[in-house]
Each structure stands twice: as structure tokens, then as C-alpha cells.
Amino acid sequence: MRRLDLIPKIASSEITSETAYLNRRDFVRAAGLAVLPALGALSKNADAAVVSGGKALTYDKATSKADGFLTDEPATPLTDITAYGNFYEFGTDKEDPARFAHEMTVDPWSIEVVGAVNKPGKLHLEDILSGFDLQERIYRLRCVEAWSMVVPWTGFPLASLLERFEPKSNARYVEFQTLYRRNEMRGTRSFSSTIDWPYREGLRMDEAMHPLTLMAVGLYGKTLPNQNGAPVRLVVPWKYGFKSIKSIVRIRLTEKQPVTTWEGLAPREYGFYANVNPTVDHPRWSQATERRLPSSLFRPNRIPTKMFNGYAEQVAHLYAGMDLARYY
Amino acid sequence: MRIGVFVACLLPFFWILYTAISGSLGPDPAKTLMLFTGEWSLRMLALTLIVSPAYASTGWLLLMKLRRMFGLFAFFYGCVHFFSFAQFYVGWDVSALAKELVERPYITLGFCAWVLMLPLAVTSTRAMQRRLRRNWQRLHRLVYPAAIAACLHLLWQVRSDIGEALFYLVVFCFLLGWRVRRRLERNRRTVAAKASA
């Protein structure tokens, strides 16, 4: 059995950086507490505890840097990845998912695969966790809001899942759907939300079959916390984060290009492709740079955004001849 | 009493200062800081505009005495907000700042709100009030466009949930509506008085 005790060398540097980072923060916080004890008691700090997920997974480590499966950039600490993010089903504040996602039931779980496939059917969580060879990949994640992280995901290629259901030759697109359960997802109950639930995303078939496209079940080698899209989510590292749909319950293969949630809501701002592209700005903000998190006030960690989020070598050929300013 | 209110208005500032120093602003501290200071500026602005209707219904003179302080705090938090943006988002790069101000309408509006408050803060002293006489009141009506610009500044950044922006918009509409109604009533009264004379 390959377990956590057999983690190859590559992880050690990341683990060190994470603990060192935490120690420094604890120290600074302790110093601050000594100065202002009264206010310290009120502290509603962002280090939300991981209250879900966290079960050890059996996996191996990606080794191919040429394929884009790995990066040398330091990974964002687990506490930041779990404390900060967008999962609008639980609210629009970056801290809402960490606060409220534990209200979602993720076991039992199944994914329905329908549409242009020869063998439509259901995949239960047990089959997902035991039926695929899991691998750790370290990907950059670039949010459309101009912040980014480096995340060690554990998962398997979406292609290997789709192949089991035997896509028909007319399957040209894949549509994904997130769980929609009003009583467990308080963001979907907000009267002022303009989103048409359930959340939907889509990929072109060649994007879906690309080896970089991952179905993730884990983070830092353990099952996903709810706020990060438990129990299974998509990760498409060369596209803006909203394409990497969380907590998937339905996959539909189709001939027509599906309308995705953000595209339906604001077509001028969010396109179907949503490839990371520093030369095409969001109408309300620039995409030329990003803040790599965690940042600090005096070291904002502002870095230039790369074409296809740095995966141009692996994916640029998919879009050869396409006007990316038009198909944003 | 006034000292107590003054200290209370400063508490959010010391709170965010403490949180920043202790490194508890989270993984994206600049953004947390911006949201916090912007929201407090808006709250102080709402508080400033609540004074008149509250005074009209309670007759509590102390309220009127606090108005200037609330207004100045709205400007203060607006300044912290603006300087935080300049420092932590664009690092005082003047060309980058100018580009943001021109290219992002929501930033333009926020900047407008701040610029509109600037002369109000400068002329907030009693001496200026005496010197400007009637014009002082006229000038200080700029607080209304400032409030509207601040609301739109918030609304324009919404990605999908308009709840918070809507809340402030409703509050300011109510406060402005109250003034319009009062103005109309006064006009009617003067017309009636003239007619009976």
C-alpha cells in the first residue's frame, strides 16, 4: 500500500514552507495579542479549521514537468487554500465557503453521466475513490478576480472517467453541474443573488480529454474539504478558476455548446472558453497581473499573468487559429 | 459623550490596524483592508445623513453636534480606503493609478466620491462655516452626489449578489427622499403663507 509515509522527496520543501509560514504568523499574532489583548479576544481570524474532508488518500506523485503536471513554485499553504475562495452556493464572501460548506452532505454521493454516451450511468463515490489511479499534480490556479494560488491536487484525468461511459462520435462538448440543495447551501437561498442555480460549466471535448484536465478528489494528499468542492471537482489549470466546477453531480455529453452559468449571467464579462489571457481584460478590471496568495500588505506578491496560466506549451495548439479576443 | 462617540468611531480603525499588524487579514490582506475601510466610510456617510431626520423627529440637539464628526469620519475612512488602494494595489505608481482611474469606471466613481468629500472636510470648521455663510450649506449639499457615487462604486463591483449594495442604496434613497419631501413641504408652506398674507 502506498500511503502518506511513502511520499517522495518533492513534498518536503512544501511542507517545510507551510510550517515555517504558520510559525511566523503565530509569532506575529502572539506579539500583536500582547499589545492589544482586548481586541485580540474579538479576533475573527481567517484560519478557519478544516472541518470536513481530510481523510488520507492512496496516490502516486506526478513526475513530468514537461506535461505541466508539476511546478517549482511554492505551494500555497493548506490553511489559505481552505480559508479563502469562491463557492457562491455558500455565500459571496471569500470566507463564506469555509464558514458554511460543512452544512453540505457529501456522503452518499454519485455522479450521473448522461447524453451522447453509449453506456449512460451513475458513478458512486466509492467507485470514484477506488476505481481510478490517483495522482498528485501541482497546478497554478488563477481566479478571474486576479488572485492566484499554487495547489497540490490529488485526482485522475477526466478522460479516464469519460472513456468508461464510451462517448459517441457526435459528443462535442461536456456539461457539468454542481449539487443544488437549498437547505444545505445557504448562498442559493439569498434573495438578492442573480445566479440561476444549479451552477453549470462546460468544456469542449478536446479540452475535456486533455491530460491536464483533472477530476480532483483530494488536496495535499487528503480528501477534499467541502469548501474546496468535495467530494469530487474539476480542475482545468489553464482556465480561470470558475471553470473548475466543484461538487459535481452530473456530467452530460452533448453536440451543442452548453451555456455556462457565468456566461449566461454576464456574457460580456465571462465567455465559454475563459482561458487565462493577460492580453484580454475583464471589462471591469485588468488581467495583466495577479496577486499570488498568500500575499502580505508590504509584499503584495503581484506577478505578471502568463498566457494560458503558463500552460501554453501544453494547450495552445487547441486554440490554433482562434481569435482569443473574441472567444474569451 | 462626544468623546465617547469619537472613540467609538475610531474603534474600527484600530481594529483593522491591529488585525493588519498581527497578520490576521487572511491570505489576501489588501483586499480585506479595502473592503473593510470602504464599508466603514459608507456607514459613516449614512450616519451623517441620518442625523437630520433623527434630529427632526427627536429634537435631540446633541445629534446635530455629532454631525460634523460623523462626516469627518466618513472622509477619514474614505482617505484610508483611497491611500490603501494607492499603496497596496498600485504602489504609488502614478501612471498605473491614472490608468485604473480612467479605465475602471467603478474606481472612477469611488474616486469621485472621495474628491467630493474633500472640500467638505476642508470647510468643516466653524470659521469656514461663518465665512461662507449661505454658500456653506450649498457647498455641503455635495454630500448627496458623494453618497450616490459611493453606492454606485459598490454596486458596480458586484459579480452576482447585489444584496449589500442594494441595502446601502435603499438607505441612501430613503435619506435623500426624506429631504426632498421636507423641501416640498416647506415650499408648500411658504406658498400658503404668502397666499394668506
Interface residues (C-beta under 8 A of the other chain):
Chain A: R25 V28 R29 A31 G32 L33 V35 L36 L39 G40 L42 S43 N45 A46 T76 D80 A83 Y84 Y88 T92 K94 E95 E145 W147 G187 S190 F191 S192 S193 T194 I195 L265 R284 W285 S286 R291 L293 P294 S295 S296 L297 P300
Chain B: F14 W15 Y18 T19 A20 I21 S22 G23 S24 L25 G26 P27 D28 P29 A30 K31 T32 L33 F88 Y89 G91 E100 E103 R104 P105 Y106 W156 Q157 R159 S160 D161 I162 G163 L166
